[in-house]
Amino acid sequence: MNRAAVLAPPHSLMPPLVLGASAFAIGWALYASGLGADILRYKKDIVYLVKQHLMLVGISGSAAIVSGIALGVWLSRPSMARYAEGAIQAVNMATSIPTLGKLALMMSLLGIGALPAIVGLWIATLLPIIRNTYEGIRAVPEHLLDAARGMGMGPRAILTRVELPNALFVIFAAVRTAMAVNVGTAPFAFLMGGGRLGELIFTGIDLQEHGMMLAGAIPTALLAVAVDFLFGQAQYWLVPRGVNPLRNT
């Protein structure tokens, strides 16, 4: 076993150190500026809105992961070869639309409330997962597929035992990024009547109340970093060693 990896595996040690150092620096700055006391006035609101925020992210993100991987696999099938490239180009164009624009479109179609926020965040999270799932499966070396066919594997076995395991690292990369963006974008749900931490952020901006604004902004930033870290750990430990560049170093 690599002694350096045992002593200090950079993938698992550095993010908590960075997160801890950042939290300490933010805490010290808030204490020195006197804003810490202002933020703590909203601690009950923070706890309540963080729960709402995580519920919104959990529903939209889970739906996006399941449907995004399923659609990516479907587009990668040989029977979809005629339509796959056009569909992926459409996904790429839709991905370039700002997330706020997607939310505004959902609000115009579905009205205000939690539903358009969930659907808008689902679409924003879904698109990169579809693209990476498709590209990851298409990038599996042909000789591996030929070997699997030579061993008598059918299409389903090839998908589950060859294609998906080899594409898993690329899929996780999309999920990790998309979920962090989901967490950071969810405050905009407040503009659609969906509440969440955006309630503190945008109300604080309107009232020019810095403590209220930071009471929403800081938890949002910390949640995004935490979600990115957790999915990074999942990517490291769940992707098989042979196809995981992080574990092959």
DRENDO-1510 file (C-alpha; in Angstrom, 1 decimal, always signed):
<recs>
REC; n; res; u; v; w
REC; 1; MET; +0.0; +0.0; +0.0 .
REC; 2; ASN; +1.2; +3.5; -0.8 .
REC; 3; ARG; +2.5; +5.0; +2.4 .
REC; 4; ALA; +1.8; +8.5; +1.3 .
REC; 5; ALA; -1.8; +7.7; +0.6 .
REC; 6; VAL; -2.2; +6.2; +4.1 .
REC; 7; LEU; -0.7; +9.3; +5.7 .
REC; 8; ALA; -2.5; +11.9; +3.8 .
REC; 9; PRO; -4.9; +11.0; +1.0 .
REC; 10; PRO; -5.4; +14.4; -0.6 .
REC; 11; HIS; -8.9; +13.7; -2.0 .
REC; 12; SER; -10.4; +13.0; +1.5 .
REC; 13; LEU; -8.2; +15.2; +3.8 .
REC; 14; MET; -8.0; +18.5; +1.9 .
REC; 15; PRO; -11.7; +19.3; +1.4 .
REC; 16; PRO; -12.5; +19.1; +5.2 .
REC; 17; LEU; -9.4; +21.2; +6.0 .
REC; 18; VAL; -10.4; +23.8; +3.4 .
REC; 19; LEU; -14.0; +23.8; +4.7 .
REC; 20; GLY; -12.9; +24.0; +8.3 .
REC; 21; ALA; -10.4; +26.8; +7.5 .
REC; 22; SER; -13.0; +28.7; +5.5 .
REC; 23; ALA; -15.6; +28.3; +8.2 .
REC; 24; PHE; -13.1; +29.6; +10.8 .
REC; 25; ALA; -12.1; +32.6; +8.6 .
REC; 26; ILE; -15.8; +33.5; +8.0 .
REC; 27; GLY; -16.6; +33.1; +11.7 .
REC; 28; TRP; -13.7; +35.3; +12.7 .
REC; 29; ALA; -14.6; +38.0; +10.1 .
REC; 30; LEU; -18.2; +38.0; +11.2 .
REC; 31; TYR; -17.2; +38.3; +14.9 .
REC; 32; ALA; -14.8; +41.1; +14.1 .
REC; 33; SER; -17.4; +43.0; +12.1 .
REC; 34; GLY; -20.2; +42.5; +14.6 .
REC; 35; LEU; -22.4; +40.8; +12.0 .
REC; 36; GLY; -22.2; +37.5; +13.9 .
REC; 37; ALA; -24.7; +38.7; +16.4 .
REC; 38; ASP; -27.0; +40.0; +13.7 .
REC; 39; ILE; -26.9; +36.6; +11.9 .
REC; 40; LEU; -27.6; +34.6; +15.1 .
REC; 41; ARG; -30.9; +36.6; +15.5 .
REC; 42; TYR; -32.2; +34.5; +12.6 .
REC; 43; LYS; -31.0; +31.1; +13.8 .
REC; 44; LYS; -34.5; +29.6; +14.1 .
REC; 45; ASP; -35.3; +30.8; +10.6 .
REC; 46; ILE; -32.0; +29.4; +9.4 .
REC; 47; VAL; -32.8; +25.9; +10.8 .
REC; 48; TYR; -36.3; +25.9; +9.4 .
REC; 49; LEU; -35.3; +27.2; +5.9 .
REC; 50; VAL; -32.3; +24.9; +5.7 .
REC; 51; LYS; -34.7; +21.9; +6.1 .
REC; 52; GLN; -36.9; +23.4; +3.3 .
REC; 53; HIS; -33.9; +24.0; +1.2 .
REC; 54; LEU; -32.6; +20.4; +1.5 .
REC; 55; MET; -36.1; +19.1; +0.8 .
REC; 56; LEU; -36.3; +21.0; -2.5 .
REC; 57; VAL; -32.7; +20.0; -3.5 .
REC; 58; GLY; -33.4; +16.3; -2.5 .
REC; 59; ILE; -36.6; +16.0; -4.5 .
REC; 60; SER; -35.4; +17.8; -7.6 .
REC; 61; GLY; -31.9; +16.3; -7.5 .
REC; 62; SER; -33.0; +12.7; -6.9 .
REC; 63; ALA; -35.5; +12.9; -9.7 .
REC; 64; ALA; -32.8; +14.4; -12.0 .
REC; 65; ILE; -30.2; +11.7; -11.2 .
REC; 66; VAL; -32.6; +8.8; -11.8 .
REC; 67; SER; -34.2; +10.2; -15.0 .
REC; 68; GLY; -30.9; +11.7; -16.3 .
REC; 69; ILE; -29.0; +8.4; -16.1 .
REC; 70; ALA; -32.0; +6.5; -17.6 .
REC; 71; LEU; -32.3; +9.0; -20.5 .
REC; 72; GLY; -28.5; +8.9; -21.1 .
REC; 73; VAL; -28.5; +5.1; -21.2 .
REC; 74; TRP; -31.5; +5.1; -23.6 .
REC; 75; LEU; -29.9; +7.5; -26.0 .
REC; 76; SER; -26.7; +5.4; -26.0 .
REC; 77; ARG; -28.5; +2.3; -27.3 .
REC; 78; PRO; -27.7; +1.3; -30.9 .
REC; 79; SER; -31.4; +1.6; -31.8 .
REC; 80; MET; -31.3; +5.4; -30.9 .
REC; 81; ALA; -28.1; +6.1; -33.0 .
REC; 82; ARG; -30.1; +8.1; -35.6 .
REC; 83; TYR; -31.5; +10.5; -33.0 .
REC; 84; ALA; -28.9; +10.5; -30.3 .
REC; 85; GLU; -26.6; +13.2; -31.7 .
REC; 86; GLY; -29.4; +15.6; -32.4 .
REC; 87; ALA; -30.8; +15.0; -28.9 .
REC; 88; ILE; -27.4; +15.6; -27.3 .
REC; 89; GLN; -27.0; +18.8; -29.3 .
REC; 90; ALA; -30.4; +19.9; -28.0 .
REC; 91; VAL; -29.3; +19.1; -24.5 .
REC; 92; ASN; -26.1; +21.1; -24.9 .
REC; 93; MET; -28.0; +24.1; -26.1 .
REC; 94; ALA; -30.5; +23.8; -23.3 .
REC; 95; THR; -27.6; +23.6; -20.8 .
REC; 96; SER; -26.3; +26.9; -22.0 .
REC; 97; ILE; -29.5; +28.6; -20.9 .
REC; 98; PRO; -29.0; +30.2; -17.5 .
REC; 99; THR; -30.6; +28.4; -14.6 .
REC; 100; LEU; -32.6; +31.5; -13.7 .
REC; 101; GLY; -34.0; +31.5; -17.2 .
REC; 102; LYS; -35.2; +27.9; -16.8 .
REC; 103; LEU; -36.8; +28.8; -13.5 .
REC; 104; ALA; -38.5; +31.9; -15.1 .
REC; 105; LEU; -39.8; +29.7; -17.9 .
REC; 106; MET; -41.3; +27.2; -15.4 .
REC; 107; MET; -42.9; +30.0; -13.5 .
REC; 108; SER; -44.6; +31.3; -16.7 .
REC; 109; LEU; -45.8; +27.8; -17.5 .
REC; 110; LEU; -46.7; +26.5; -14.0 .
REC; 111; GLY; -47.4; +29.6; -12.0 .
REC; 112; ILE; -45.8; +30.3; -8.6 .
REC; 113; GLY; -45.0; +28.0; -5.7 .
REC; 114; ALA; -42.9; +25.0; -5.0 .
REC; 115; LEU; -43.8; +23.0; -8.1 .
REC; 116; PRO; -42.3; +25.3; -10.7 .
REC; 117; ALA; -39.1; +25.5; -8.6 .
REC; 118; ILE; -38.8; +21.8; -8.3 .
REC; 119; VAL; -39.4; +21.3; -12.1 .
REC; 120; GLY; -37.0; +24.1; -13.0 .
REC; 121; LEU; -34.2; +22.7; -10.7 .
REC; 122; TRP; -34.9; +19.2; -12.0 .
REC; 123; ILE; -34.4; +20.3; -15.6 .
REC; 124; ALA; -31.2; +22.3; -14.7 .
REC; 125; THR; -29.8; +19.3; -12.9 .
REC; 126; LEU; -31.0; +16.8; -15.4 .
REC; 127; LEU; -29.2; +18.1; -18.6 .
REC; 128; PRO; -25.5; +17.6; -17.7 .
REC; 129; ILE; -26.3; +14.1; -16.3 .
REC; 130; ILE; -27.9; +13.1; -19.5 .
REC; 131; ARG; -24.9; +14.3; -21.5 .
REC; 132; ASN; -22.2; +12.7; -19.3 .
REC; 133; THR; -24.1; +9.4; -19.1 .
REC; 134; TYR; -24.3; +9.3; -22.9 .
REC; 135; GLU; -20.8; +10.3; -23.5 .
REC; 136; GLY; -19.4; +8.0; -20.8 .
REC; 137; ILE; -21.1; +5.0; -22.2 .
REC; 138; ARG; -20.1; +5.9; -25.8 .
REC; 139; ALA; -16.5; +6.2; -24.7 .
REC; 140; VAL; -16.2; +2.6; -23.5 .
REC; 141; PRO; -13.5; +0.9; -25.6 .
REC; 142; GLU; -14.8; -1.3; -28.3 .
REC; 143; HIS; -12.5; -4.1; -27.4 .
REC; 144; LEU; -14.2; -4.4; -24.0 .
REC; 145; LEU; -17.6; -4.7; -25.7 .
REC; 146; ASP; -16.2; -7.3; -28.1 .
REC; 147; ALA; -14.7; -9.3; -25.2 .
REC; 148; ALA; -18.1; -9.2; -23.4 .
REC; 149; ARG; -19.9; -10.4; -26.5 .
REC; 150; GLY; -17.3; -13.2; -26.9 .
REC; 151; MET; -18.1; -14.3; -23.4 .
REC; 152; GLY; -21.8; -14.7; -24.3 .
REC; 153; MET; -23.1; -11.6; -22.5 .
REC; 154; GLY; -26.4; -10.2; -23.8 .
REC; 155; PRO; -27.1; -6.4; -24.2 .
REC; 156; ARG; -28.4; -6.1; -20.6 .
REC; 157; ALA; -25.4; -7.8; -19.1 .
REC; 158; ILE; -23.0; -5.7; -21.2 .
REC; 159; LEU; -24.8; -2.6; -20.0 .
REC; 160; THR; -24.8; -3.4; -16.3 .
REC; 161; ARG; -21.4; -5.2; -16.1 .
REC; 162; VAL; -19.3; -3.4; -18.7 .
REC; 163; GLU; -20.7; -0.1; -19.9 .
REC; 164; LEU; -22.1; +1.5; -16.7 .
REC; 165; PRO; -19.1; +0.5; -14.5 .
REC; 166; ASN; -16.7; +2.0; -17.1 .
REC; 167; ALA; -18.8; +5.2; -17.4 .
REC; 168; LEU; -19.5; +5.6; -13.7 .
REC; 169; PHE; -16.6; +8.0; -13.1 .
REC; 170; VAL; -17.9; +10.4; -15.8 .
REC; 171; ILE; -21.5; +10.1; -14.6 .
REC; 172; PHE; -20.5; +10.9; -11.0 .
REC; 173; ALA; -18.5; +14.0; -12.2 .
REC; 174; ALA; -21.8; +15.3; -13.8 .
REC; 175; VAL; -23.9; +14.4; -10.7 .
REC; 176; ARG; -21.4; +16.1; -8.4 .
REC; 177; THR; -21.3; +19.4; -10.3 .
REC; 178; ALA; -25.0; +19.4; -11.0 .
REC; 179; MET; -26.0; +18.8; -7.4 .
REC; 180; ALA; -23.7; +21.6; -6.2 .
REC; 181; VAL; -25.2; +24.0; -8.7 .
REC; 182; ASN; -28.7; +22.8; -7.6 .
REC; 183; VAL; -28.0; +23.7; -4.0 .
REC; 184; GLY; -26.5; +27.1; -5.0 .
REC; 185; THR; -29.4; +27.9; -7.3 .
REC; 186; ALA; -32.3; +26.8; -5.0 .
REC; 187; PRO; -32.5; +30.2; -3.3 .
REC; 188; PHE; -34.0; +31.6; -6.5 .
REC; 189; ALA; -37.1; +29.5; -5.6 .
REC; 190; PHE; -38.0; +32.4; -3.3 .
REC; 191; LEU; -38.6; +34.6; -6.4 .
REC; 192; MET; -41.2; +32.0; -7.5 .
REC; 193; GLY; -43.0; +31.8; -4.1 .
REC; 194; GLY; -41.0; +28.7; -3.1 .
REC; 195; GLY; -39.4; +30.1; +0.1 .
REC; 196; ARG; -36.1; +28.4; +1.1 .
REC; 197; LEU; -32.9; +30.2; +2.1 .
REC; 198; GLY; -33.6; +32.7; -0.7 .
REC; 199; GLU; -36.2; +34.2; +1.7 .
REC; 200; LEU; -33.5; +35.5; +3.9 .
REC; 201; ILE; -31.2; +36.5; +1.1 .
REC; 202; PHE; -33.6; +38.5; -1.1 .
REC; 203; THR; -35.5; +40.0; +1.8 .
REC; 204; GLY; -32.2; +41.1; +3.3 .
REC; 205; ILE; -31.2; +42.7; +0.0 .
REC; 206; ASP; -34.5; +44.5; -0.3 .
REC; 207; LEU; -34.3; +45.8; +3.3 .
REC; 208; GLN; -30.5; +46.4; +3.1 .
REC; 209; GLU; -30.2; +44.2; +6.1 .
REC; 210; HIS; -26.7; +42.6; +5.8 .
REC; 211; GLY; -27.2; +40.3; +8.7 .
REC; 212; MET; -30.4; +38.8; +7.2 .
REC; 213; MET; -28.8; +38.5; +3.8 .
REC; 214; LEU; -25.7; +36.7; +5.2 .
REC; 215; ALA; -28.0; +34.4; +7.3 .
REC; 216; GLY; -29.2; +33.0; +4.0 .
REC; 217; ALA; -26.1; +33.3; +1.9 .
REC; 218; ILE; -23.6; +31.6; +4.2 .
REC; 219; PRO; -25.6; +28.4; +4.9 .
REC; 220; THR; -26.3; +28.2; +1.1 .
REC; 221; ALA; -22.5; +28.4; +0.4 .
REC; 222; LEU; -21.7; +25.8; +3.1 .
REC; 223; LEU; -24.4; +23.4; +1.9 .
REC; 224; ALA; -23.0; +23.6; -1.7 .
REC; 225; VAL; -19.5; +22.8; -0.5 .
REC; 226; ALA; -20.7; +20.0; +1.7 .
REC; 227; VAL; -22.8; +18.4; -1.1 .
REC; 228; ASP; -19.8; +18.7; -3.4 .
REC; 229; PHE; -17.6; +17.0; -0.8 .
REC; 230; LEU; -20.1; +14.2; -0.1 .
REC; 231; PHE; -20.5; +13.4; -3.8 .
REC; 232; GLY; -16.8; +13.6; -4.3 .
REC; 233; GLN; -16.4; +10.9; -1.5 .
REC; 234; ALA; -19.0; +8.8; -3.2 .
REC; 235; GLN; -17.2; +9.1; -6.5 .
REC; 236; TYR; -13.9; +8.1; -4.9 .
REC; 237; TRP; -15.3; +5.0; -3.0 .
REC; 238; LEU; -18.0; +3.7; -5.3 .
REC; 239; VAL; -16.3; +3.9; -8.7 .
REC; 240; PRO; -14.2; +0.7; -9.2 .
REC; 241; ARG; -10.5; +1.1; -8.8 .
REC; 242; GLY; -9.7; +0.0; -12.3 .
REC; 243; VAL; -11.7; +2.9; -13.9 .
REC; 244; ASN; -11.2; +5.5; -11.2 .
REC; 245; PRO; -8.3; +7.8; -11.9 .
REC; 246; LEU; -8.4; +9.1; -8.4 .
REC; 247; ARG; -7.7; +5.7; -6.9 .
REC; 248; ASN; -5.1; +4.7; -9.5 .
REC; 249; THR; -2.6; +7.5; -8.5 .
</recs>
